[in-house]
Amino acid sequence: MKVLCNVFVFFGILLFSSNIIASPLVEVDWLNEKIKSGETKNNILLIDIRNSIGGGSFDTYLDGHIPSSIHSDYGKDGWRVNVDNTVGLVPSEEQFQVLAKSLGVNNDTHVIIIPAGVSSSDFGSAARSYWTFKVFGHDNVSVLNGGYMGWQQAYPSQIEKGDFVPRPEGNFIASFVPELYIGSDEVAKIINTNSSVTLLDGRTEEQFYAEKKHGKARIAGRLPGAELLYQENAYNVANNKLKNDSELKKVYADYLKGDVVSYCNTGHWAANNWFVISEVLGNKNVRLYDGSMVEWTQDPARPVDTSGRSNMDKLKAIIG
């Protein structure tokens, strides 16, 4: 009898856990089964976040979307906020709670984030939205691998058009998780103490080597001591999905262990590197610097490495 009780307890815990711990990525076939079973009308919420980064908008949503999905524009609806000259910062607890509740998110809702599925930058919208849920304590969240385009290619006859019926206001309560976040002051401590924490830059080589900069950054350059890993290296451009796990382990081999700070210009591209290292590959010692170079460079007292490419780097670029 004791053995049976233990078995029931085990499966009870497993069932409970399955309701609150989601896979970071879900595939279109999995989603199709959930839609057919009617689960997406109850405790699974599909949020289509198509926005200008992927050439999307509410109008493109109206022209066609995954059945039962709702729309919330990643660029307009408060997923990120602007403070002074710094763009794209994480909202406050209260701000995000209002947004999530307005979308119908409950504390036990399984949220599925749906990007357009057209580029790595577009995937960044989903990765950053995913991180935002996580940083406010909602672990039951996933990204649809391949996004709307992946669905459209797999299930072209299963496309809805028109507006969605808003869900009832949710009961989600935001609770900030500081372990996933890092601000400028702590980044400065890492730099000033020559810490072993890796500062991982997800931008292009031109921006890393101070040849170009974001329009809102005061000057070009990078965080002193940073390493470069362009976020698109995680992405299979041909099929607009993340690379498979074995490929990702090779790309991120140097970052599977140890403390990492992922940054870029505004914490958008950085979300891709954070998502892969933390959520897909399992190194939970990764924080996202949402202010990134735009915020960092606002203060002239903060150091910026503006050195260019070495002759060897230039030669490698020429050779390809």
Secondary structure by P-SEA (a helix, b strand, c coil): caaaaaaaaaaaaaaaaaaccccccccaaaaaaaaaaccccccbbbbbcccccccccaaaaaacccccbbbbcccccccbbbccccccccccaaaaaaaaaaaccccccbbbbbcccccaaaaaaaaaaaaaaaaaccccbbbccccaaaaaaaccccccccccccccccbbbbbbbccccccaaaaaaaaaacccccccccccccccccccccccccccccccbbbbbcccccccccccccccaaaaaaaaccccccbbbbbcccaaaaaaaaaaaccccccccbbbccccccccccccccccccccccaaaaaaaaac
